[in-house]
């Protein structure tokens, strides 16, 4: 389980680094440059794709679309200066 958490931590660190270090061709950097409206639009699109996948495209597609949704949610967090740790802490609080 910790390995999965480490993957999410590394992904979030990479996303955050794209705010200040925007390599040419970086999709994440392009999202930051486009602004919050574009980021939340992508979250909406990905959420719909998760639903469509769940209703008939198989488990592998559900996993793929959920990965996209989590990635875009992380971009939103980073754009607002919210840490991934804050989400983990909220989930831990709910488990008590």
C-alpha positions in Angstrom: 0.0 0.0 0.0 2.8 2.4 0.8 4.2 1.9 -2.7 0.9 3.1 -4.2 1.0 6.1 -1.8 4.6 6.8 -2.9 3.5 6.8 -6.6 0.8 9.4 -5.7 3.3 11.5 -3.8 5.8 11.4 -6.7 3.1 12.3 -9.2 2.0 15.3 -7.1 5.6 16.4 -6.7 6.0 16.3 -10.5 2.8 18.2 -11.0 3.8 20.9 -8.6 7.2 21.2 -10.3 5.5 22.0 -13.6 4.1 25.2 -12.1 7.5 26.7 -11.8 9.5 24.6 -14.3 7.4 24.3 -17.4 9.3 22.1 -19.9 8.3 22.6 -23.5 5.6 20.3 -24.5 4.5 19.5 -20.9 0.7 18.8 -20.8 0.6 19.7 -17.1 2.4 23.1 -17.8 -0.2 23.8 -20.5 -3.0 23.1 -18.1 -1.5 25.5 -15.5 -1.1 28.2 -18.3 -4.7 27.7 -19.4 -6.0 28.4 -15.9 -8.5 27.0 -13.5 -11.5 27.0 -15.9 -9.7 24.6 -18.2 -8.5 22.4 -15.4 -12.0 22.0 -13.9 -13.4 21.4 -17.4 -10.9 18.5 -17.8 -12.0 17.2 -14.4 -15.6 17.2 -15.6 -14.7 15.4 -18.8 -12.7 12.8 -17.0 -15.6 12.2 -14.5 -18.0 11.6 -17.3 -15.4 9.2 -18.9 -15.3 7.3 -15.6 -19.0 6.9 -15.6 -19.1 5.8 -19.3 -16.3 3.3 -18.7 -18.1 1.9 -15.6 -21.3 1.4 -17.6 -19.8 -0.9 -20.2 -16.2 -0.5 -21.1 -14.6 -2.9 -18.7 -12.5 -2.7 -15.6 -9.2 -1.8 -17.4 -10.9 1.2 -18.9 -12.4 2.2 -15.5 -8.9 2.1 -14.0 -7.5 4.1 -16.8 -10.1 6.8 -16.6 -9.9 7.0 -12.8 -6.1 7.5 -13.1 -6.9 10.4 -15.5 -9.4 11.9 -13.0 -7.0 11.7 -10.1 -4.3 13.3 -12.1 -6.5 16.2 -13.1 -7.7 16.6 -9.5 -4.1 16.8 -8.4 -3.5 19.5 -11.0 -6.4 21.5 -9.6 -5.0 21.1 -6.1 -1.6 22.3 -7.1 -3.0 25.2 -9.0 -4.8 26.3 -5.8 -1.8 25.8 -3.6 -3.4 22.8 -1.8 -1.3 19.8 -1.0 -2.1 16.2 -1.8 -1.3 15.6 1.9 -4.4 17.7 2.7 -6.5 15.2 0.9 -4.8 12.3 2.6 -5.4 13.9 6.0 -9.1 14.5 5.2 -9.5 10.9 4.2 -7.7 9.7 7.4 -10.0 12.0 9.4 -13.1 10.4 7.9 -11.8 6.9 8.7 -11.7 7.6 12.5 
